[in-house]
């Protein structure tokens, strides 16, 4: 983590999400619908749905929108049949990018993703070309100033895989994907509320971008994120704020 601030990067990312809250509602609703379709509409027995609903609550998505999305997934309401698909590629300087999509038209989606890559200096690759550079896990970030020893003890007790402190004082807790909500709930019960959390594809190694390269890389990521079918973007790139 040396050379850039994990905390500043997380705060920047949260700010960007807040600016795009309307689009976030639409994308989270898709995720809720797919999760409910795959595992049922009861969050108690569907970990993926619980994570999606937790994400929806994190951006203050109205309860009626959450309920509607669940009902579309369970078939109580008519909805679109979405297919999950992941695209991989390279950004500026060869930085790895993975793009997770939910779509009802794969031909349209692949064309849009490929166009975004090529227009902004990237290249779309083949399946598996960069996936090995990421780990599927739950990630919780706690603000600088948290009691590291107490947090570490609580996290390990709750079943976390790893706890580490960053140069900027923030603390990061890593979990297995299916343990994310269990660990999050246990830590909140112990008085540790994360500032940011998600089930993600965490890069093994990050590359910091500055100056013109950072601007170019951010434009590529924004172009991908603005596509209606794109749900999540994971990258090894970190932009210097």
N, C-alpha and C positions, 0 to 999 in steps of 0.2 A: 504493500500500500504506500510505500515511500514515494514522495514526489507529488501526491495529490491528496485531497481531503475527501475521504469516504463520506463524511457527514455533509459537506457542502454539495457533493454530487447527489446525495439522496434528497436533500432539501430542494435542489434545482429540479430534480425529477418530479417531486411531489408538486412543485409549483406549476410545472408544465401540465401535469395531469389535471390540476384544478382548473387551468385555463381551458381545457378541452373536456369539461365535465359532461356536456351534452353528448358528445361522441362516446365518452366512457360509458354512459348509461346504455347506449345501444349495444356496445361490444360486450359489456358485462351481462346484459339480458340474453344475448346469444349464448354465452358460456353457461348461464344458469339453465337455459332451455336444453342444451346438449347434455349437461350433467344430469338433469332430471330424467331425460330420455334414457340415458345409459344406466343410471343407478336408482331411479325412483325419486319421488318428490319429498321424502322425509329426510331432513338434514341429519337426523340422529343416526341414520343407517347409510348415508351417502357422503363420504368424506369430500369428494370433489365438489358436490353441491354445497356443502357447508363452507368450503373455502370461497366459492363463487359468491355466496350470499354474504359472507363476511366482507369480501371486497366491495360488494354493492353498498353495504352499510357504511363502509369507510369513505365513500364519496357521497353519502347522504342520498342514495337512490330511494325514492318513495316506496313504501311497503307494497302498494298496489301494483307497481311495476314489477317488483320482485315476484309477487304472487302470480301475476299474469304470465311471466316468463316460465315459472315452474309448471303452471297448468298447460302451457303450450308443449312443454317437454313430456308431460305425463299423458297428453292426448285429451285432456279435459277441454282444451280450447284448440282451434285449428291453428297450425303454425307451419313454418317453413322447415323442410328437412335438410339440415346442414351436414356437411361432410368435413371432417378434420383433415388438414393437410399441412405439412411443414416444408418450407423451402429453405435452402442453405446457399450462402454465397459469400462474397468478399467485398469489403468496402475500401476506403482510401488506405493505401499502404498495405493492402492484404488483410486488414482487420476482419475477423470472422463475424458473420451475421447469420442468425437463424430467425425465420419469420413463420410464426404459427398463424394459420388462417382457419376460419370457419366459413364455408361457402356453399351455395346452392348451384354454383356453376364453375367447375374447376377450369374450364377453358378460359373463361373471362379472368379468373383470379391469377392464373399463371402468367397470362399476357400482361396484366397490370403490374405484377411484381417484377417480372423481367424488365419491363419498360422503366420502372422506377430505378432499378439497379443500373441499367445502362445509361439512362439520362443523367445520373448524378455521379458517374465515375466509378461505379461498382461493377461486379460481374456475378451473375447467378451461376451457382455450381451444381454439382450432382448430389444426390442423396448421400449423406454421410461424410461429405467433404470437410465439414468443420465441426460436426457434432461431438467428436472425440475431445474437443477443447472445452467442453462444458460438463457440469455435473448437475443432474436433476435433484433438487433438494428444496427444503423449506429454509427461508432466510428471515431473520428478525434483527432489526437494527435498533439499538438503544442509544439515547442521547448521551453526549459527554457529561460526566459527573455522576453517572450511576455507580452504585457500590459494586465494583467488579467481583470481589470475592463472594459476596452474598448472591449476586446474580449468577455467577458460575455454579455455585453449589445448587441453587434452585433449578438451573437449567439441566445440569447433569442428573439431578434427582428426577426431573420430569421426563428424561429420556432423550435429551439433545445429543447430537453426535459430536459437536465441537463448539467451543466458545473462544473467541479471540478479541483482543483489543486492538484498535487501529491507532495510527500515529496521532490522529486528531482527538483521541479520547473517547470516541464512540465505541460501542461494544457490539459484536456480531455473534449471533447464535445460529448455528446450522443444525437442521433436523432432517430426518428421512421425510420424503414427501408426505407419506400417510400419517406421520406423527406431528405434522406442523400445527394443526389446531389443538391437539392435546397439550403440546408444549406451550403454545401461546396462552391457552386458558390457564395452565398451571402457573405460568410466570405472572400473569395478570392477577391471579388470586394471591400471589406472594407479594404483590405491590409493584411489579415491574411491568409497566405498560410500554410496548414498543412504539417507536415513532414511525416505523415502516415495517411491513412484513408481507411476504408473498411466497407462494410455491413457484420456483423459478428454475431456469437453466443458468447456473452460476459459472462464469468463466474461470478456468483454472489459473490463467494468467491474463492480466489486463495490460493494455497498451495506452499510455497517455498521449492525447493529441492536443496540440497547441496551435495558435495562430490560424493561418489560412487552412491548414489541414483539418483543424477542429471544426471550422465553419463548413467546409465541404462535407465532412463526415456527418455533421448534424443535419445538413440539408438532405442527405441521402436517407438518414433515419426518419426524418420528418415526412419525407415523400412516401416512405413505406407505411409509416404509422397512419397517415391520412387516408390510406386505402380502406374502403368500407369493410372488406373481407379480412383485413389483418387484425388479429386479436392481440398478439404479443410479439415483441422484438427483443432478441437477446444478442448482445455483442461483446466482444473483447475490448472494444474501444471505450475509453473514458475521456470526456472532453474537459480540459482545464477551464475552470470557471473563474 
